[in-house]
Amino acid sequence: MNASKAGGGIRPDGSWRNWAGNQRSYPVRVERPTTEAEVADLVRRAVADDLRVRVVGAGHSFTAVARTDDVLVSLDELTGLVAVDDATGRATVRAGMRLCDLNPELDARGLAMPNLGDIAYQSVAGAISTSTHGTGLGFRSIAAGVVGLRLVVGDGTVVVLDDDHDPDLRDVARVGLGALGVVTEVTLQCVPAFNLHAIDEIMAVDDVVVAFDSWAEETDHAEFFWMPHTGMAQVKRNTRTIEAPRPARNIGHAARRRWKRFKNKELLENVAFGALNHMGRLRPSAIPRLNNLVFDEVGRAEYLTTSYEVFASERRVRFLEMEYAVPREHGLEAFSRVRSLIDTLDRPISFPIEFRILGGDDVPLSTAEGRDTCFIAVHVFRGTPFEQYFRGVEAIMDDYAGRPHWGKLHFQTAATLACRYPQWGRFQEARDRLDPTRRFTNDHLTTVLGP
Ligand SMILES: Cc1cc2nc3c(=O)[nH]c(=O)nc-3n(C[C@H](O)[C@H](O)[C@H](O)COP(=O)(O)OP(=O)(O)OC[C@H]3O[C@@H](n4cnc5c(N)ncnc54)[C@H](O)[C@@H]3O)c2cc1C
């Protein structure tokens, strides 16, 4: 996967746009530091000019969490591996490094990220800052694997946070929404490199709902995508292994195996899916028929390859997304209410609903803090109305103290969120300590974290 294909970013005229194209900003200054010292310097200059500072990673958040019309900082020049400790499996990376660049570098050293989300375009700091996650009950969010951070804070000084230096603050700063300072380096606890044996199949969604809990217990990484207006879901089950990829019986067999996986991805994620979505945007009444058409064509695929190539893939169709984290025990009930909601909407839905599961962690603003969690993600094709749908889903999630993904669309405020995070106060104390003058805020953060 190539980071340059990710889209969005800083434009030649100095403006910025996110991947989905729904957030734009016109910063007075764009900074591209190449060293931590340059980061500290730009923060001090912002203090002198009384400007606010926001860092942008790969721009893959759908919310306005990264936007600013003051000083926008890109860390695209602050990338690369700093060190790998073979004895502990810990890798220190510069904050702007993209996960898709990190994964092969770790692999070459016999290491891997324990778990990943659906894509790997994100920067390391951007991914942890919004509590990015994959699926797997025995695994945690990416931020939960952070063991060290270096941050440039509100007065331009550098703070080191690790096992020996303020580990309490380190624990809080793992999910910081960019509100605690500029992360310049991240140390990640990695695991020995592994492969995944993947099985993707289409099943009746009613059967999936019945079986999912036991799959979550038995399979390392289980998830499903239900296609609205059909009775079908694509189930993905990935099992960790150190077994090597099996050689194909012959060239034809290898080609067929690759084709099946490619075809599923094209139909559900990329070119063909995009074409059907364009048709559906022009004629919404055709969407249920098109959805059935897609799922009739998607078939079973089974493959075994390097972990990160299974976890993450390319997403070339632009969309808008909302994702909610609810306590594990309510996940399937919340999902079935979303199914019912879709029947009541003015407009049919052309994107699958994604259902994942994750172990709880102890990061104060992690969406899985303190509880095993199910994630329910809803999407619309870019350019189609989403408010009725997303507000309807949010009303359901409110009944389960749902926590919205910090990088995905939602309508919550600090007043509605504070009670959903038992360690909210601990985060606010860290914010007051590291950024008392709110150098690193914007209107969005004022809404979701408070002034
Ligand atoms: C196609 C697609 C698929 C996705 N799949 C998943 C998924 O499977 N699972 C999941 O959980 N999420 C997923 N996401 C959401 C995505 O992982 C998050 O929004 C993530 O934060 C994006 O990382 P980024 O580098 O683009 O950060 P940005 O969106 O650029 O920034 C996110 C936040 O991080 C802050 N930040 C970035 N760098 C720094 C830094 N150095 N110091 C301090 N703050 C910083 C920014 O200020 C901002 O607040 C997906 C998004 C898209 C578009």
The ligand as a Tripos MOL2 file, in Angstrom:
@<TRIPOS>MOLECULE
LIG
   53    58     1     0     0
SMALL
NO_CHARGES

@<TRIPOS>ATOM
      1 C1        -10.7580    4.7200    4.7200 C.3       1 LIG1
      2 C2        -10.6300    4.8080    6.2380 C.ar      1 LIG1
      3 C3        -10.5810    3.6520    6.9750 C.ar      1 LIG1
      4 C4        -10.4490    3.7200    8.3770 C.ar      1 LIG1
      5 N1        -10.4010    2.5560    9.0880 N.ar      1 LIG1
      6 C5        -10.3300    2.6030   10.4260 C.ar      1 LIG1
      7 C6        -10.2980    1.4090   11.2040 C.ar      1 LIG1
      8 O1        -10.2990    0.2970   10.6770 O.2       1 LIG1
      9 N2        -10.2710    1.5320   12.5650 N.ar      1 LIG1
     10 C7        -10.2840    2.7440   13.1860 C.ar      1 LIG1
     11 O2        -10.2890    2.7950   14.4020 O.2       1 LIG1
     12 N3        -10.2860    3.8970   12.4710 N.ar      1 LIG1
     13 C8        -10.2950    3.8490   11.1210 C.ar      1 LIG1
     14 N4        -10.2830    5.0240   10.4130 N.ar      1 LIG1
     15 C9        -10.1150    6.2910   11.1390 C.3       1 LIG1
     16 C10        -8.6340    6.6670   11.2580 C.3       1 LIG1
     17 O3         -7.8640    5.5840   11.7320 O.3       1 LIG1
     18 C11        -8.4520    7.8040   12.2840 C.3       1 LIG1
     19 O4         -9.2490    8.8760   11.9560 O.3       1 LIG1
     20 C12        -6.9850    8.2380   12.4300 C.3       1 LIG1
     21 O5         -6.8930    9.2240   13.4270 O.3       1 LIG1
     22 C13        -6.4150    8.8140   11.1610 C.3       1 LIG1
     23 O6         -5.0170    8.9790   11.2950 O.3       1 LIG1
     24 P1         -4.3140   10.1870   10.5540 P.3       1 LIG1
     25 O7         -2.8530    9.9860   10.5740 O.co2     1 LIG1
     26 O8         -4.9610   10.3840    9.2520 O.co2     1 LIG1
     27 O9         -4.6510   11.3710   11.5370 O.3       1 LIG1
     28 P2         -5.4700   12.7780   11.2890 P.3       1 LIG1
     29 O10        -6.8310   12.3940   10.8580 O.co2     1 LIG1
     30 O11        -4.6450   13.5800   10.3390 O.co2     1 LIG1
     31 O12        -5.4250   13.3480   12.7130 O.3       1 LIG1
     32 C14        -6.1660   12.7310   13.7400 C.3       1 LIG1
     33 C15        -5.8710   13.4000   15.0610 C.3       1 LIG1
     34 O13        -4.5400   13.1050   15.4540 O.3       1 LIG1
     35 C16        -3.8470   14.2990   15.7570 C.3       1 LIG1
     36 N5         -2.4460   14.1220   15.4410 N.ar      1 LIG1
     37 C17        -1.9090   13.6340   14.3200 C.ar      1 LIG1
     38 N6         -0.5780   13.6210   14.4120 N.ar      1 LIG1
     39 C18        -0.2820   14.1170   15.6330 C.ar      1 LIG1
     40 C19         0.9350   14.3680   16.3390 C.ar      1 LIG1
     41 N7          2.1160   14.0890   15.8000 N.pl3     1 LIG1
     42 N8          0.8670   14.9010   17.5600 N.ar      1 LIG1
     43 C20        -0.3200   15.1700   18.1270 C.ar      1 LIG1
     44 N9         -1.4880   14.9540   17.5260 N.ar      1 LIG1
     45 C21        -1.4670   14.4290   16.2890 C.ar      1 LIG1
     46 C22        -4.5210   15.3520   14.9020 C.3       1 LIG1
     47 O14        -4.3020   16.6560   15.4070 O.3       1 LIG1
     48 C23        -5.9610   14.9250   15.0260 C.3       1 LIG1
     49 O15        -6.4720   15.3590   16.2380 O.3       1 LIG1
     50 C24       -10.3960    4.9930    9.0160 C.ar      1 LIG1
     51 C25       -10.4620    6.1600    8.2690 C.ar      1 LIG1
     52 C26       -10.5760    6.0720    6.8790 C.ar      1 LIG1
     53 C27       -10.6440    7.3410    6.0640 C.3       1 LIG1
@<TRIPOS>BOND
     1     1     2 1
     2     2     3 ar
     3     2    52 ar
     4     3     4 ar
     5     4     5 ar
     6     4    50 ar
     7     5     6 ar
     8     6     7 ar
     9     6    13 1
    10     7     8 2
    11     7     9 ar
    12     9    10 ar
    13    10    11 2
    14    10    12 ar
    15    12    13 ar
    16    13    14 ar
    17    14    15 1
    18    14    50 ar
    19    15    16 1
    20    16    17 1
    21    16    18 1
    22    18    19 1
    23    18    20 1
    24    20    21 1
    25    20    22 1
    26    22    23 1
    27    23    24 1
    28    24    25 2
    29    24    26 1
    30    24    27 1
    31    27    28 1
    32    28    29 2
    33    28    30 1
    34    28    31 1
    35    31    32 1
    36    32    33 1
    37    33    34 1
    38    33    48 1
    39    34    35 1
    40    35    36 1
    41    35    46 1
    42    36    37 ar
    43    36    45 ar
    44    37    38 ar
    45    38    39 ar
    46    39    40 ar
    47    39    45 ar
    48    40    41 1
    49    40    42 ar
    50    42    43 ar
    51    43    44 ar
    52    44    45 ar
    53    46    47 1
    54    46    48 1
    55    48    49 1
    56    50    51 ar
    57    51    52 ar
    58    52    53 1
@<TRIPOS>SUBSTRUCTURE
     1 LIG1         1 GROUP 0 **** ****
